[in-house]
């Protein structure tokens, strides 16, 4: 089976599904991902600050953290520190 055959037989997204995945990420989604889906002892960034640290200080950090994520989304590019952690994570998987 070739790639074109696979692509031709994929189901298409509905208009509602497209709108849902293209909407902006909310602060609530960021909080849920950070605190409910990540290990509290792990660091989501290259600064080695743990999820537990972010949770304890979230009222102070949520605005800057969210703005940083949204800046990356709007520019379509990771920040230097985000690129560094992405590289580290992928290097560890090998």
C-alpha positions, -999 to +999 in steps of 0.1 A: +000+000+000+015+033-010+012+067+009-012+082-016-036+054-011-035+059+027-040+097+023-068+092-002-087+070+023-083+091+054-115+104+068-121+141+064-125+165+094-158+181+098-161+219+098-167+218+136-136+196+142-115+220+121-128+250+142-121+231+174-085+223+166-078+258+152-091+277+182-065+293+206-052+272+234-068+283+267-051+289+301-072+261+314-059+236+289-023+247+298-030+242+335-047+208+329-018+196+308+008+208+332-008+197+365-029+167+356-009+150+329+027+156+339+047+140+367+050+166+396+087+158+399+095+164+362+106+197+347+086+210+317+115+232+307+152+235+306+154+255+338+148+223+358+120+238+378+095+210+385+058+208+378+054+210+416+072+243+417+050+257+389+018+244+407+028+261+440+036+294+422+010+292+394-009+324+404+023+343+398+036+323+368+005+315+347+003+348+329+040+349+317+040+311+310+008+314+289+021+345+270+053+327+262+034+297+248+011+320+228+040+339+214+055+307+201+022+297+185+017+331+168+052+332+155+051+295+145+084+290+161+097+278+195+118+301+217+155+294+221+149+277+255+119+257+241+141+245+212+168+235+237+145+214+258+129+198+226+164+188+215+172+174+250+140+154+251+145+139+216+182+132+224+172+112+255+147+091+235+175+078+213 
